[in-house]
């Protein structure tokens, strides 16, 4: 299948979020071992330079206006807590993932909460200064689209 488009630029093939981790080993243990992101590659260089690339499944870029960001914080946490950037991971079981990540050193900001968009979301502060959401979808995209207020902008 040819992903190039005759009418525009080539499509993006990957979204990679690059995060500087002061405590690299703790961050690798948290994201690779506790969260379960498989290691795709790792490299090292001079002066102790190290990087690991972890698979995170399908990548999406969620753009929210300030009102939506405030709404998400209110629903998931009950107050404004998220910085401008937040990393969200879809998991099979939000409760188990939250317990595992707290045991691995994350700070629970808010426990798993059912949202109006029908997912079970928990908020955590993790290593490398990342504010995280772990979420479990409770309904299929088709079921959610049938609910009031859901759909696409397209």
LOMI-270050 format. One line per 4 residues: number of its first residue (from 1); their letters; for each residue x, y, z of N, C-alpha, C. Coordinates in Angstrom, 2 decimals, padded with zeros to 5 digits. Each point is the difference from the previous one (the first is absolute). Layout:
% residues N
NUM = a = X,Y,Z,X,Y,Z,X,Y,Z ~ ...
***
This chain:
% residues 154
1 = xxxx = 000.84,-001.18,000.00,-000.84,001.18,000.00,000.89,001.24,000.00 ~ -000.22,000.91,-000.91,000.78,001.22,-000.11,-000.66,001.08,000.86 ~ 000.74,000.49,001.03,-000.54,001.01,000.89,000.22,001.42,-000.50 ~ 000.73,000.16,-001.11,000.23,001.36,-000.49,-001.29,000.54,-000.60
5 = xxxx = -000.14,001.31,000.05,-001.21,000.64,-000.51,000.39,000.92,-001.14 ~ -000.63,-000.17,-001.14,000.31,000.82,-001.17,-000.40,001.45,000.21 ~ -000.98,000.25,000.85,-000.51,001.35,000.18,000.60,000.73,001.19 ~ 001.01,-000.54,000.64,000.57,000.69,001.15,001.26,-000.66,000.49
9 = xxxx = 000.47,000.44,001.15,001.24,-000.56,000.55,-000.20,-001.45,000.44 ~ 001.10,-000.73,000.17,-000.12,-001.38,000.46,-000.66,-000.06,001.38 ~ -000.66,-001.09,000.29,-000.64,-000.14,001.30,001.05,-000.27,001.07 ~ -000.30,000.36,001.21,000.89,-000.26,001.12,-000.03,-001.49,000.29
13 = xxxx = 001.13,-000.57,000.27,000.10,-001.44,000.26,000.10,-000.32,001.49 ~ 000.41,000.96,000.82,000.17,-000.30,001.42,-000.02,001.30,000.79 ~ -000.58,-000.06,001.17,000.10,001.09,000.97,000.95,-000.50,001.08 ~ 001.06,000.75,000.25,000.95,-000.39,001.04,000.13,001.15,000.98
17 = xxxx = -000.34,-000.23,001.23,000.14,000.98,001.07,001.36,-000.23,000.64 ~ 000.85,001.00,000.00,001.35,-000.11,000.55,000.03,000.73,001.33 ~ 000.38,-000.72,001.07,-000.04,000.55,001.35,001.37,-000.16,000.65 ~ 000.55,001.10,000.51,001.25,-000.06,000.76,-000.33,-000.49,001.40
21 = xxxx = 000.66,-001.08,000.42,-000.23,-000.58,001.32,001.27,000.12,000.83 ~ -000.03,000.84,001.02,001.15,000.19,000.87,000.43,-001.34,000.62 ~ -000.97,-000.78,000.52,000.29,-001.34,000.51,-000.43,-001.00,-001.07 ~ 000.88,-000.20,-000.96,-000.27,-000.83,-001.18,-000.40,-001.42,000.39
25 = xxxx = 000.76,-000.62,000.90,-000.28,-001.39,000.37,-001.38,-000.14,000.64 ~ -000.37,000.94,000.86,-001.33,-000.06,000.62,-001.10,000.19,-001.04 ~ 000.23,000.90,-000.95,-001.00,000.23,-001.04,-000.16,-001.23,-000.88 ~ 001.10,-000.64,-000.36,-000.07,-001.22,-000.81,-000.74,-001.10,000.77
29 = xxxx = 000.34,-000.16,001.27,-000.67,-001.03,000.82,-001.49,000.28,000.09 ~ -000.38,001.26,000.12,-001.42,000.36,000.11,-000.74,-000.26,-001.30 ~ 000.46,000.60,-001.10,-000.74,-000.07,-001.25,000.14,-001.36,-000.70 ~ 001.19,-000.59,000.00,000.18,-001.29,-000.65,-000.50,-001.15,000.87
33 = xxxx = 000.45,-000.02,001.25,-000.27,-001.16,000.84,-001.35,000.07,000.70 ~ -000.35,001.14,000.59,-001.27,000.10,000.74,-001.19,000.25,-000.93 ~ 000.13,000.96,-000.93,-001.10,000.27,-000.91,-000.08,-001.05,-001.10 ~ 001.14,-000.57,-000.37,000.00,-001.09,-000.97,000.22,000.42,-001.44
37 = xxxx = 000.63,001.16,-000.23,000.29,000.41,-001.38,001.20,-000.80,-000.50 ~ -000.17,-000.79,-001.06,001.10,-000.83,-000.50,001.15,000.85,-000.55 ~ 001.22,-000.46,000.23,001.17,000.70,-000.50,000.18,-000.30,-001.48 ~ 000.06,001.06,-000.81,000.22,-000.14,-001.44,001.50,000.06,-000.30
41 = xxxx = 000.69,000.92,000.65,001.43,000.16,-000.23,000.60,000.78,001.16 ~ 001.31,-000.14,000.17,000.72,000.78,001.00,001.38,000.32,-000.57 ~ 000.48,001.19,000.30,001.28,000.45,-000.51,000.77,000.68,001.12 ~ 001.33,-000.04,-000.12,000.84,000.73,000.95,001.11,000.67,-000.78
45 = xxxx = 000.53,001.06,000.59,001.06,000.75,-000.66,001.00,000.48,001.02 ~ 000.86,000.90,-000.43,001.03,000.53,000.87,-000.57,000.78,001.17 ~ 000.80,000.15,001.04,-000.37,000.74,001.21,-001.23,-000.57,000.70 ~ -000.24,-001.31,-000.15,-001.12,-000.63,000.69,-001.36,000.25,-000.64
49 = xxxx = -000.03,000.50,-001.23,-001.28,000.27,-000.69,-000.75,-001.30,-000.23 ~ -001.28,-000.01,000.37,-000.84,-001.19,-000.17,-001.40,000.41,-000.41 ~ -000.61,-000.82,-000.84,-001.38,000.20,-000.41,-000.63,-001.36,-000.22 ~ -001.27,-000.11,000.33,-000.77,-001.21,-000.31,-001.26,000.46,-000.72
53 = xxxx = -000.40,-000.74,-001.00,-001.22,000.29,-000.74,-000.99,-001.10,000.35 ~ -001.12,000.40,000.57,-001.01,-000.94,000.47,-001.23,000.06,-000.89 ~ -000.53,-001.15,-000.35,-001.22,-000.08,-000.79,-001.18,000.38,000.88 ~ -000.86,000.87,-000.51,-001.17,000.41,000.78,-001.29,-000.26,-000.78
57 = xxxx = 000.01,-000.99,-000.87,-001.21,-000.29,-000.77,-000.28,001.10,-000.99 ~ -001.23,000.24,-000.26,-000.44,001.02,-000.95,000.19,001.37,000.63 ~ 000.52,000.92,-000.76,000.19,001.37,000.49,-001.07,000.91,-000.56 ~ -000.50,000.90,000.82,-000.92,001.04,-000.45,000.46,001.31,000.59
61 = xxxx = -000.41,001.07,-000.60,000.26,001.33,000.53,-001.34,000.60,000.36 ~ -000.23,000.23,001.27,-001.27,000.55,000.48,000.18,001.50,000.23 ~ -000.71,000.78,-000.76,000.05,001.45,000.15,-001.28,000.45,000.69 ~ 000.14,000.72,001.09,-001.16,000.46,000.77,000.11,001.50,000.20
65 = xxxx = -001.12,000.70,-000.11,000.04,001.42,000.31,000.02,000.17,001.52 ~ 000.28,001.20,000.52,000.10,000.17,001.46,-001.25,-000.43,000.76 ~ -001.18,000.23,-000.56,-001.24,-000.40,000.69,-000.07,-001.52,000.13 ~ 000.40,-000.74,-001.05,-000.03,-001.46,000.06,001.03,-000.51,000.99
69 = xxxx = 001.19,000.60,000.03,001.02,-000.41,000.96,-000.51,000.17,001.43 ~ -000.65,001.15,000.26,-000.57,000.22,001.33,-001.07,-001.04,000.31 ~ -000.86,-000.31,-000.98,-001.05,-001.00,000.19,000.58,-001.37,000.32 ~ 001.02,-000.40,-000.74,000.63,-001.31,000.25,000.57,-000.05,001.40
73 = xxxx = 000.73,001.03,000.42,000.55,000.04,001.37,-001.13,-000.09,001.03 ~ -001.07,000.75,-000.23,-001.11,000.00,000.96,-000.63,-001.38,000.12 ~ -000.23,-000.66,-001.14,-000.63,-001.32,-000.01,000.91,-001.05,000.63 ~ 001.27,000.00,-000.40,000.91,-001.06,000.43,000.58,000.21,001.39
77 = xxxx = 000.18,001.26,000.41,000.71,000.28,001.25,-000.83,000.82,000.98 ~ -000.89,000.86,-000.54,-000.79,000.85,000.88,000.60,001.38,000.20 ~ 001.14,000.26,-000.64,000.67,001.30,000.09,001.01,000.09,-001.15 ~ 000.50,001.19,-000.23,000.98,000.21,-001.06,001.37,-000.47,000.48
81 = xxxx = 000.57,-000.99,-000.69,001.30,-000.53,000.40,000.95,-000.22,-001.17 ~ -000.51,-000.23,-001.18,000.86,-000.38,-001.12,000.80,001.17,-000.52 ~ 001.26,-000.25,-000.28,000.76,001.02,-000.70,-000.47,000.06,-001.46 ~ 000.66,000.80,-000.79,-000.40,000.16,-001.40,000.06,-001.33,-000.76
85 = xxxx = 000.95,-000.87,000.33,000.14,-001.29,-000.64,-000.29,-001.11,001.00 ~ -000.75,-000.99,-000.44,-000.33,-001.18,000.81,000.11,-001.19,-000.91 ~ 000.54,-001.12,000.49,000.15,-001.20,-000.80,-001.07,-001.00,000.46 ~ -000.74,-000.54,-000.96,-001.07,-000.95,000.32,000.30,-001.35,-000.63
89 = xxxx = -000.20,-001.06,000.77,000.24,-001.36,-000.47,-001.29,-000.80,000.14 ~ -000.45,-000.61,-001.09,-001.15,-000.90,000.07,000.49,-001.34,000.51 ~ -000.68,-000.53,001.01,000.35,-001.28,000.61,-001.25,-000.88,000.05 ~ 000.20,-001.27,000.23,-001.13,-000.93,000.09,-000.74,000.11,001.32
93 = xxxx = 000.70,000.38,001.08,-000.59,000.05,001.33,000.59,001.19,000.76 ~ -000.76,001.10,000.05,000.50,001.23,000.64,000.32,-000.20,001.48 ~ -000.84,-000.75,000.69,000.23,-000.19,001.44,001.31,-000.75,000.26 ~ 000.21,-001.10,-000.71,001.23,-000.79,000.18,001.22,000.81,-000.44
97 = xxxx = -000.10,000.72,-001.11,001.13,000.81,-000.47,000.34,001.08,001.02 ~ -001.01,000.65,000.57,000.24,001.04,001.00,000.72,-000.59,001.21 ~ -000.46,-001.12,000.50,000.65,-000.65,001.14,001.45,-000.34,-000.32 ~ 000.24,-000.57,-001.17,001.34,-000.40,-000.41,000.92,001.22,-000.13
101 = xxxx = -000.52,001.09,-000.57,000.83,001.19,-000.20,000.29,000.74,001.31 ~ -000.96,000.02,000.91,000.24,000.59,001.32,001.06,-000.82,000.74 ~ -000.10,-001.33,-000.10,001.01,-000.85,000.64,001.38,000.22,-000.61 ~ 000.04,000.44,-001.27,001.26,000.24,-000.70,000.52,001.43,000.22
105 = xxxx = -000.72,000.81,000.78,000.50,001.31,000.34,-000.82,001.19,-000.45 ~ -001.08,-000.22,-000.74,-000.84,001.12,-000.41,-000.78,000.52,001.20 ~ -000.42,001.24,-000.07,-000.88,000.58,001.00,-001.40,000.05,-000.58 ~ -000.96,-000.59,000.69,-001.39,000.05,-000.47,-000.55,001.40,000.25
109 = xxxx = -000.46,000.64,-001.06,-000.62,001.31,000.09,-001.50,-000.16,000.16 ~ -000.57,-000.97,-000.72,-001.43,-000.32,000.11,-000.19,-001.46,-000.36 ~ -000.86,-000.70,000.75,-000.22,-001.42,-000.26,-000.79,-000.19,-001.30 ~ -000.08,-001.25,-000.47,-000.80,-000.27,-001.20,-001.43,000.52,000.17
113 = xxxx = -000.44,000.78,-000.98,-001.29,000.67,000.02,-000.69,-000.21,-001.33 ~ -001.29,-000.34,000.02,-000.76,-000.13,-001.24,-000.31,001.40,-000.51 ~ 000.34,000.25,-001.25,-000.19,001.32,-000.61,-001.29,000.04,-000.81 ~ -000.47,001.20,-000.33,-001.18,000.11,-000.86,000.24,-000.58,-001.39
117 = xxxx = 001.26,-000.10,-000.42,000.29,-000.56,-001.32,000.21,-001.51,000.08 ~ -000.42,-000.59,001.13,-000.06,-001.44,000.18,001.36,-000.69,-000.06 ~ 000.92,000.54,000.79,001.26,-000.69,000.24,000.29,000.08,001.49 ~ 000.86,-000.88,000.46,000.39,-000.05,001.40,001.42,000.58,000.07
121 = xxxx = 000.12,001.24,000.51,001.26,000.75,-000.05,000.56,000.23,001.39 ~ 001.32,-000.20,000.13,000.71,000.32,001.23,001.11,000.99,-000.34 ~ 000.33,000.87,000.94,001.06,000.98,-000.19,001.16,-000.31,000.93 ~ 001.21,000.15,-000.54,001.21,-000.29,000.74,001.08,001.02,-000.34
125 = xxxx = 000.91,000.23,000.93,001.24,000.69,-000.29,001.07,-001.07,-000.04 ~ 000.67,-000.11,-001.14,001.01,-001.05,-000.20,001.39,000.58,-000.07 ~ 000.96,-000.87,-000.31,001.38,000.46,-000.10,000.18,000.96,-001.17 ~ 001.13,000.66,-000.01,000.38,000.96,-001.04,-000.95,001.18,-000.05
129 = xxxx = -000.72,000.25,001.10,-000.89,001.14,000.07,-001.24,-000.11,-000.87 ~ -000.38,-001.21,-000.37,-001.17,-000.18,-000.87,-001.28,-000.18,000.81 ~ -001.01,000.75,-000.38,-001.35,-000.14,000.55,-000.71,-000.98,-000.93 ~ -000.56,-001.07,000.57,-000.52,-001.11,-000.79,-001.48,-000.25,000.24
133 = xxxx = -000.65,-000.49,-001.03,-001.31,-000.62,000.11,000.14,-001.43,-000.46 ~ -000.52,-000.94,000.76,-000.20,-001.35,-000.53,-001.50,-000.16,-000.14 ~ -000.42,-000.48,-001.17,-001.43,-000.09,-000.25,-000.37,-001.33,-000.63 ~ -001.21,-000.41,000.35,-000.58,-001.24,-000.51,-001.31,000.36,-000.67
137 = xxxx = -000.13,-000.32,-001.28,-001.25,000.29,-000.70,-001.08,-000.96,000.47 ~ -001.16,000.55,000.38,-001.10,-000.82,000.50,-001.03,-000.31,-001.09 ~ 000.06,000.75,-001.10,-000.91,-000.22,-001.13,000.80,000.07,-001.29 ~ -000.53,-000.64,-001.02,000.65,000.05,-001.31,-000.20,001.39,-000.59
141 = xxxx = 000.84,000.38,-000.99,-000.20,001.30,-000.66,-001.41,000.14,-000.58 ~ -000.54,-001.07,-000.54,-001.35,000.04,-000.57,-001.05,000.26,001.08 ~ 000.16,-000.62,001.16,-000.95,000.24,001.10,000.09,001.43,000.50 ~ 001.22,000.54,000.09,000.16,001.38,000.46,-000.56,001.00,-001.00
145 = xxxx = 000.16,-000.25,-001.27,-000.50,000.92,-001.03,-001.51,000.16,000.09 ~ -000.70,-001.00,000.53,-001.45,000.07,000.12,-000.45,000.86,001.18 ~ 000.93,000.37,000.89,-000.33,000.79,001.19,-000.06,001.48,-000.36 ~ -000.78,000.75,000.75,-000.08,001.46,-000.18,001.37,000.63,000.19
149 = xxxx = 000.35,000.92,-000.87,001.25,000.74,000.12,001.21,-000.68,-000.59 ~ -000.17,-001.16,-000.61,001.12,-000.72,-000.59,-000.14,000.00,-001.51 ~ 001.10,-000.09,-000.65,000.03,-000.02,-001.46,001.36,000.49,-000.45 ~ 000.06,000.49,-001.21,001.27,000.51,-000.51,-000.22,001.40,-000.55
153 = xx = 001.09,000.76,-000.10,-000.04,001.32,-000.61,-000.05,-000.10,-001.52 ~ 000.41,-001.15,-000.53,000.07,-000.17,-001.46,-001.39,-000.04,-000.62
***
